[in-house]
Amino acid sequence: MFPGVNPRQMQKMMQKMGMQQVDLKALKIVITLTDKELVFENPGLSKINMMGQETYQITGSPIEQTLDSMPEISSEDVQTVVDQTGKTEDEARAAIIEAKGDLAEAIMNLSSEE
């Protein structure tokens, strides 16, 4: 943390100030932002508790991945819309795509077409 400071002394100073640090073993950490994901493989992860407030510290190099704007459409989603509206699977799938994956909106759109 601080160069030239003995880790044991640092730990004792932190405890005197009411801070507790626990190192956690993480295999992968994913932080989802509005337009991308930050993926940390084999990161260093510490949980720091200071006066009842927990803070997590991640060390490592993230890999940036863009988010697909359209989520995958499962057969269960299509079947739900078909069951609720009585429309065909193709109509249901098209409505889900138009609603950007929002099943409730897809059902409402198909129901209002009648």
Secondary structure by P-SEA (a helix, b strand, c coil): ccccccaaaaaaaaaaacbbbbbbbbcbbbbbcccbbbbbcbbbbbbbbcccbbbbbbbbbbbbbbbcccccccaaaaaaaaaaccccaaaaaaaaaaacccaaaaaaaaaaac
